[in-house]
Amino acid sequence: MRYRFSLESEDSRHRRLPDKLIVGRRYEETEVPILLRVLGFLVFFRDGLQLQVNLRQETIPFMPDLVQLDYALVPRFWAECGECSLKKLDKLRAKLPRAELWILRGSFEEAELLRADIAKANLRRGRFNILGFDSEMIEEMSRLLEGNNHIHWVGDVSEIAHVQFDMNGLWFDFPYKVISI
């Protein structure tokens, strides 16, 4: 299944979002990873940011949820949206030494648990960033999600990590949490 998002933006950083975004749903997925990919795309938007790209590289046997490639087609930004094993994170850390690595989670609690798991597994420090969204916002967005959706993005609105947007006629104004490890 695919979800379509028509996008409008009033982003204070004057980033020009594309007019539409299409997000594929994997067989076993719930709505949460789909919403995390869309939110991640909007929060991290930059030139060349792509969704669910098959890199076709033997050395990187994974498909990123979000990726930005440099001119040599080497990932410079990589984001996993939703569940991701510590083993996979450790492999990404080793295979992508210059990439900015992010993991997006659907609640502040999940973000904190992942931070603790990474610390407990003694994965290399200074390589991972975790972004946790408000679980109430994600639940409400899940109820609104349809095949065709509309998002009016205002973006980050203050010094603290905080987003504002309208999705399918409902206004969202929520903080998110960033954890660097």
Beta strands, then each sheet from edge to edge (+ up, - down):
strand 1: 2-9
strand 2: 20-24
strand 3: 49-51
strand 4: 66-69
strand 5: 75-81
strand 6: 100-105
strand 7: 128-133
strand 8: 148-156
strand 9: 162-167
strand 10: 170-180
sheet 1: 2+ 1- 8- 9+ 10- 7+ 6+ 5+ 4- 3+
end
